[in-house]
């Protein structure tokens, strides 16, 4: 998955500091390769 650099850096920092987190929305859908087309 291609993420913007800032978001990728942010997630890396959370992991380094053992922070629990949940990714939701468009980034979560993109990670699972699910299209988020809305009408």
N, C-alpha and C positions, 0 to 999 in steps of 0.2 A: 504494500500500500504506500502510495506517495503522500506524505504529509508535509505541510508547511514547516519550515525549519524551526520557527519559534514554538510551535505546538509540540514538535518532536523533542526539542530541548526541554520543554516544560515537563513532559511525561518522563523523560530520562531523570530529571531532578527528583520528581516524586518517587521514582523507583529507587534511586540512590539513598533517599532518606526514609525508605520503608513506609511511605504514606499510603494509606488505603484510599482508593479513588475508583470512580466509575465513569466510563466514557459513554455519553449518550448523544442522541441526535445524529446529525449528518456524518460525523466522524465515526461513530459506532456502526452506522449502516455501511459506510465505505469500507471499514475494516472487514466486515462480513460479506462484502461485495453485493450488497442489496441496493437496488435502485430506490431513490427517494422521490419519485415523480409525484407531484401533487397537482390537482386540477382545481 
